[in-house]
Amino acid sequence: MTFDRAPAADDPLWPRASAWLTGDDDVRPPDGAQRLRVVGVPTSVGSISRSEAWRTPAAVREALPRLSTWDPVTGTDLREAVVVEDLGDWDVADLDLMTAMARVRDLANGLDVAGATHVFLGGDNAITRPITAGLHGPDLDQVGVITLDAHHDVRHLEDGPTNGSPIRGLLEDGVSGHHVFQLGIGRFTNSGPYARWADEHEIRSITAEEIHQHGITWAVRQVIGHLPHVRTIHVDLDIDVLDQAYAPACPGARPGGLHPHQLFTAAALLAAEPRVRSFDLVEVDASTDPDGRTVMATAMTLLHIAAGVAQR
């Protein structure tokens, strides 16, 4: 992944998102402002397809100097509205599958789900299960899971906790299928048996085609309205929910997926919901993103999450 031009010279009237994330500016939010913590989870050992998604957390940070902190839609400067902390990357890139997943779960368990909203930069989708179980457990029957994903991710677990099985794994861990809602399911991106398995376990979904027809705001309202009884919610943002034209660095992206503005809008709307305490952004292989468009979409998604959190 490369960007063809270096960022322009620093302009004090054009604050960069990178300086906001690292705390390298002089603006501080008021007491009581919402808190956001960002964690890199650089592992792709659980990927079914060949992937170097472990490179992506660093690539997302590299993209942030090209983005500002000003959101004209809400009239919000993130520097003045959200206390952000970058916790760096967890040391999991070189671990084998089972060790990496156990390590991610233990590290997530050490975070305070009530103290801040957490954003985990993957990495492949296998991290969704240990992050959710570690951060939101042990009473997972009171936890909701929302995915934006072209896939159901309910493959069998015989080959271990891969990026094709995190939702099935979470149901085994104690999450109720009735508390799982999936947005952006694609046509010809899943199998009939796995779709029936999801249906039998009361997992609800809205297809990408329905979102194109009715709108992403409608879809998010449907989800929030159908999760009234959960204590906390984790949101899995699999960037391969985007149309392949917008996400060439996602091995699982296909034509017919969502458009970037739909992903960004969903991220901001879900982040404004107080029960949503964590997000993961996964399935981008930065090594296959020559013009940087997929990484840039991921970085933009991070900022839309922050903008949503600021509206709480």
N, C-alpha and C positions, 0 to 999 in steps of 0.2 A: 504494500500500500504506500503510495507516494502522493504528495500534493505538489502541483506543478510550480507554484510560486511561494516564496516565503511571505509571512504576514508583513503588512506594512509597519513602518516605524511606530513605536508607541505614541499614542495620543491620549493625554489625560482626560479628554472628553469622549473617548471611545473605550470604555472599560472592557477588558477581555474576560471571557468566561474562565479561561485558564487561571488568571490571577484571582478570581473569585473562589475557585475550587481550592487553590493552594493557600489562600489567605494573604496573598501578596498585594493587597490594596488597603487603603486607609479607611474605607467605609465599613461601619459595623451596624448590624441590625439592632433595633431596640430590645430591651429586656422582654422576655416572654415570646420572642419570635419563634416560629417553627424551626425545628432542627432536621437537618438532612445529613446522613453519613454515607459515604461512597466507599465501596470495597471492591478491589479487583480480585477475581477468582480465575487465574490463568491456567485452566486445564482443558484439554480436549481428549483425554484418554478414554472418555466414555462415548466418543462419537462413532456411530455406525459407518459413516462416510469418512474418508480420509480428510483430516482437518488440522489446521494449525491455529485453531481458535484461541489457544493460549496466548497468542500475540495481541489479541484485540484490546484488553484493558489499556495497555500502553498506547496503542494506536488511537483509542478514543481520547485519551488525554492529549495526545499530539494534535488532534483536530480542534481542540477547544480554543486555542489562540485565534482561530478564524471566526469565532462566534462571540457575540456580545452578551451582556447581562440584562439587556432591556427588552421587555415584552410589550409591544404596542397594543396587543389585544386586551390585556388586563391593566395596562398602565403601570407595570411593576418593574422595578429594578431589583433583580435577585439579590444584589449586594445589600439592599436595604430591607429585605423581607425574609430572608432565610439564612439561618446560621448553618454553614456547611463545614464538614470536616472530611478530608480525604484520609482514610485509614491505610492507604497503600494497597499492595497486593499480598494476598496470602501465599505462603510458600508451598504450593501444591503442584507446580507445573511438572515436576520430575517424578511424581509418585505413581505407583501402579493404581489400577482402577479402584479396588476395594479400599486400599489405604487412603487414597485421595478422597473418596466419598466419606469415609469415617472422619477424616481430618476436617473436611468442610463442615460436617454436622457438629463436631465438637467446637469448632471456632464460632459457628453461628449460635450455638447454645450459650456462648460466653457474652453475647451482645444483649443489650437491653431493648426488648421489643417495644416497651412503652416510652422509652426516653427519646426516641427519634425515629424518623422514617429512614429505612436503609435501602440503598440501591446497590445491587451486586452486578458488576460488569464481568460477564463471562467471555470466553469459556463456552463450553457446550451445554446443552440442555440437561445433561445428567445432573448438574449441580442443583437443579430446582428442588429435587426431593430432599437432599440433606439440608439445604438452606431452610426450607419450609419446616421440616420436622425439628431441626435444631433450634431455630429462632422462635417458632410459635408453639412448640410442644410444652409439656407432654400431653395436654388435653386437646388432641387434634380433632376430636369430634365437634369442637366449637370453632374450628378454623375454616374459612372459605378460601378457595383457590380459583382465581380467574386467569385464563390463558388467552393471549392473542397469538394464535398459532395456526398454521395451515394443517396441522396434524393433531390427532387425538392423543398421541404419546402413551398408548396403553399396550404396547407390545409385551410379550411374555418376558419373564425375568430369568429365564434359564441361562442366558448368557451374561447375567449380571446387570447392574443398574446403568443401562446405556442411555443415550439421549433420546431413544425411542420409547422409554418406559417410565418416565418420572411420575406421571399421573397414576398409572397402575400401582407403582410403588407406594405412593402416598396413600392410596386406598388401603393397601396392606398395612401401612403404619397407623391407620386409624382415622384418616380423613373420610368423611361421608361423601359418597358420590353425589348426593343431593346438594352438596355444598360446593360442587365444582361446576364452573360455567366456562365454556370455550367459545371464543369469538374468532371468526376468520377462517373456519374450516374450509379447505379447498375442495374443488371437484377433481377427482382422479388423483388425489394425494393420500388416500387412505384405503384400507381394505374393508370389504363387507363384514368379515368376522370381527375385526376390531371395532368397527362402528357399532355392531350389534352388542359387543361386550360393553362398550360405553353406555349404550342405551339401557341395557339390562341392569347396570349399576347406577342408573338415574343421573348420569352425567348429561347436562344440557348443553346444547351448542347452537350457535347462529353461524350460518355459512357466510363466506365472503360475498357470495352473490346476493344474499339477503341484506348485507350491509350496504352493498352498492345500490340496492333498490330502495332501502328505507333510511339509510344514513347511520353514521357511527354514533351520533348522540342518542338516537333511538335505541341502538343496541346496548350502549352502556347503561341507559336508564332501565332497560329490561333486566340486565344483570343485577344492578344494585337493588332493584325492587324485588328480586327473587332470592336475595340473601339477607333476609331481615333478622335472622336469629344467630348469626355467627358473632364471635367476639372480636376476632381479627381476620384480616384478609392478606394473602400473598398474591401478587400479580406477576405472572410469568410472561414476559414480552419476548417471544421468539421472533427475531427480526425476519425470519423466512415467511412470516405472514404477509410480507410485502410482495407485490408483483415482482417477478424475476428481473424486470427492466430496472427496478429501483434498488435491487439487492443482489447484484451478481456475485457477491462474496458469501452468500448463504447457500450451502450445498443443497438445501431442501426447498429453496424458493422456486415457484413455478409461475407461468403466465396466469393471469386472472386473479392474483392476490390483491391485497389492499394497496391503496396509494399512501404515500408518506403522510399527507395531511390527516388521513384517517387514523393512522397509528399515533401521530402526535396529539390529535384531539382526544383520543381514548386515553393516552397516558396522562394528559392534564386533567381530564374529568375524573379518572380513577384516583389520581393523587389528591384531589380535593376532598375525597371521602375519608373521614377521620379513622375509620376502621382499617383502611389500607395502611399497613405498617411496613411493607417491604415490596420490592420489585427485583426481578432479575432481567438482564438484557443479554440474550444469548444467541448462539448459532451463527456468529459472523466470523469468518476466517479472513483476517486482515491481510494474509499473505496472497490472497487471490483477488484483491480489490485495487487494481492498478490506478484507477483515477480517484479512489477514495470515497466514492459516493455512498457505499454501504456503511462505512465507518462514520461518515458525516451524518447519515441518517440516525445512527446509533447515538452519536453525541447530541444531536438535536432532540432525540427522545429523552435523554437525560435532563436536558434543560426544560423540556415541557413538563417532566415530572416535578422539577423544582418549582416551576410556575404554578402548577396545581397545588402543591403543598402550601405555597404562599397564600392561597385563597382560603385556607381552612379558618 
